[in-house]
């Protein structure tokens, strides 16, 4: 369902919208751009959560990797 709304934009912003809309209506262009922005924000939030999880587990994961490397046999140089 679509809802009608009214926003006030600077003339230079409207010119950019018209220049970049490529034939689609201002409303369609603004909606498409906002949806892309919201997707980027959501991906950034997911990335941030994943990074926090990795950072919390980093010490444990690094210790495990060091333990595994101790069992590796390296050829004598």
Secondary structure as a PSIPRED ss2 file (coil, helix, strand):
# PSIPRED VFORMAT (PSIPRED V4.0)

   1 X C   1.000  0.000  0.000
   2 X C   1.000  0.000  0.000
   3 X C   1.000  0.000  0.000
   4 X C   1.000  0.000  0.000
   5 X C   1.000  0.000  0.000
   6 X C   1.000  0.000  0.000
   7 X C   1.000  0.000  0.000
   8 X C   1.000  0.000  0.000
   9 X C   1.000  0.000  0.000
  10 X C   1.000  0.000  0.000
  11 X H   0.000  1.000  0.000
  12 X H   0.000  1.000  0.000
  13 X H   0.000  1.000  0.000
  14 X H   0.000  1.000  0.000
  15 X H   0.000  1.000  0.000
  16 X H   0.000  1.000  0.000
  17 X H   0.000  1.000  0.000
  18 X H   0.000  1.000  0.000
  19 X H   0.000  1.000  0.000
  20 X H   0.000  1.000  0.000
  21 X C   1.000  0.000  0.000
  22 X C   1.000  0.000  0.000
  23 X C   1.000  0.000  0.000
  24 X C   1.000  0.000  0.000
  25 X C   1.000  0.000  0.000
  26 X H   0.000  1.000  0.000
  27 X H   0.000  1.000  0.000
  28 X H   0.000  1.000  0.000
  29 X H   0.000  1.000  0.000
  30 X H   0.000  1.000  0.000
  31 X H   0.000  1.000  0.000
  32 X H   0.000  1.000  0.000
  33 X H   0.000  1.000  0.000
  34 X H   0.000  1.000  0.000
  35 X H   0.000  1.000  0.000
  36 X H   0.000  1.000  0.000
  37 X H   0.000  1.000  0.000
  38 X H   0.000  1.000  0.000
  39 X H   0.000  1.000  0.000
  40 X H   0.000  1.000  0.000
  41 X H   0.000  1.000  0.000
  42 X H   0.000  1.000  0.000
  43 X H   0.000  1.000  0.000
  44 X H   0.000  1.000  0.000
  45 X H   0.000  1.000  0.000
  46 X H   0.000  1.000  0.000
  47 X H   0.000  1.000  0.000
  48 X H   0.000  1.000  0.000
  49 X H   0.000  1.000  0.000
  50 X H   0.000  1.000  0.000
  51 X H   0.000  1.000  0.000
  52 X H   0.000  1.000  0.000
  53 X H   0.000  1.000  0.000
  54 X H   0.000  1.000  0.000
  55 X H   0.000  1.000  0.000
  56 X H   0.000  1.000  0.000
  57 X H   0.000  1.000  0.000
  58 X H   0.000  1.000  0.000
  59 X H   0.000  1.000  0.000
  60 X H   0.000  1.000  0.000
  61 X H   0.000  1.000  0.000
  62 X H   0.000  1.000  0.000
  63 X H   0.000  1.000  0.000
  64 X H   0.000  1.000  0.000
  65 X H   0.000  1.000  0.000
  66 X H   0.000  1.000  0.000
  67 X H   0.000  1.000  0.000
  68 X H   0.000  1.000  0.000
  69 X H   0.000  1.000  0.000
  70 X H   0.000  1.000  0.000
  71 X H   0.000  1.000  0.000
  72 X C   1.000  0.000  0.000
  73 X C   1.000  0.000  0.000
  74 X C   1.000  0.000  0.000
  75 X C   1.000  0.000  0.000
  76 X C   1.000  0.000  0.000
  77 X C   1.000  0.000  0.000
